[in-house]
Amino acid sequence: MVFEEKVISNGDPQEEEEEEDEEEELVDPLETIRQKCEQTEHCVHAREKLEICETRVGSRSATTEDCTEELFDFLHARDHCVAHQVFHSIK
């Protein structure tokens, strides 16, 4: 069974557009916290190691090396920081 939602508009279309313009852009607090955490010393160090690995692997034509460990280290450092801060932003 498929449910279809139909909107019936009896109002002025210009009023609907104005209401849409007035709505604020929602910002995900998790993304904001992640960006702040990526600026911490530990995350910056882990990102530098990841970028060095990506440069090394990218410069080789035939290699089996990948940067999985460095990526996981960076994500772990960032998520560890986020875990301590995310619940402070919840209202």
C-alpha positions as CSV (number, residue, x, y, z in Angstrom):
1,M,0.0,0.0,0.0
2,V,1.5,3.3,-1.0
3,F,0.6,6.5,0.8
4,E,0.8,9.7,-1.2
5,E,0.7,13.0,0.5
6,K,-1.2,15.7,-1.3
7,V,-0.8,19.3,-0.4
8,I,-3.7,21.6,-1.2
9,S,-2.8,25.3,-1.2
10,N,-5.5,27.9,-1.0
11,G,-3.1,30.7,0.0
12,D,-0.9,33.1,-1.9
13,P,2.1,31.3,-3.4
14,Q,4.3,34.3,-2.6
15,E,3.5,33.9,1.1
16,E,4.7,30.3,1.0
17,E,8.0,31.4,-0.6
18,E,8.5,34.1,2.1
19,E,7.9,31.5,4.8
20,E,10.6,29.2,3.2
21,D,13.0,32.1,3.0
22,E,12.5,33.0,6.7
23,E,13.4,29.4,7.9
24,E,16.9,29.3,9.4
25,E,19.5,26.9,8.1
26,L,19.9,24.1,10.6
27,V,23.5,23.4,11.7
28,D,24.4,19.9,12.9
29,P,26.2,20.3,16.2
30,L,28.1,17.1,15.6
31,E,29.8,18.6,12.5
32,T,30.7,21.7,14.4
33,I,32.3,19.7,17.2
34,R,34.1,17.6,14.7
35,Q,35.6,20.6,13.1
36,K,36.8,22.0,16.5
37,C,38.2,18.7,17.5
38,E,40.2,18.4,14.2
39,Q,42.1,21.5,15.3
40,T,43.4,19.9,18.6
41,E,47.0,19.0,18.8
42,H,46.4,15.2,18.8
43,C,44.1,15.3,15.8
44,V,46.5,17.6,13.9
45,H,49.4,15.2,14.5
46,A,47.3,12.2,13.4
47,R,46.1,14.1,10.2
48,E,49.7,14.9,9.4
49,K,50.7,11.2,9.6
50,L,47.7,10.4,7.3
51,E,48.7,13.0,4.8
52,I,52.3,11.8,4.7
53,C,51.1,8.3,4.1
54,E,48.7,9.4,1.3
55,T,51.5,11.3,-0.3
56,R,53.9,8.3,-0.1
57,V,51.3,5.9,-1.4
58,G,50.2,8.3,-4.2
59,S,53.8,8.7,-5.4
60,R,54.2,5.0,-6.1
61,S,52.8,3.4,-9.2
62,A,52.6,-0.2,-7.9
63,T,52.2,-0.7,-4.2
64,T,50.1,-2.8,-1.9
65,E,50.4,-0.3,0.9
66,D,47.3,1.7,2.0
67,C,46.7,4.2,4.7
68,T,44.0,2.4,6.6
69,E,45.9,2.4,9.9
70,E,46.6,6.1,9.7
71,L,43.0,6.8,8.8
72,F,41.7,4.8,11.7
73,D,44.2,6.6,14.1
74,F,42.9,10.0,12.9
75,L,39.2,9.0,13.2
76,H,39.8,7.5,16.6
77,A,41.5,10.7,17.8
78,R,38.8,12.9,16.5
79,D,35.9,10.7,17.8
80,H,37.6,10.5,21.2
81,C,37.5,14.3,21.4
82,V,34.0,14.5,20.1
83,A,32.7,11.9,22.6
84,H,33.7,14.1,25.5
85,Q,32.0,17.2,24.0
86,V,28.9,16.1,22.2
87,F,26.6,15.8,25.1
88,H,27.4,19.3,26.4
89,S,25.8,20.7,23.3
90,I,22.6,18.9,23.6
91,K,19.7,21.0,24.9
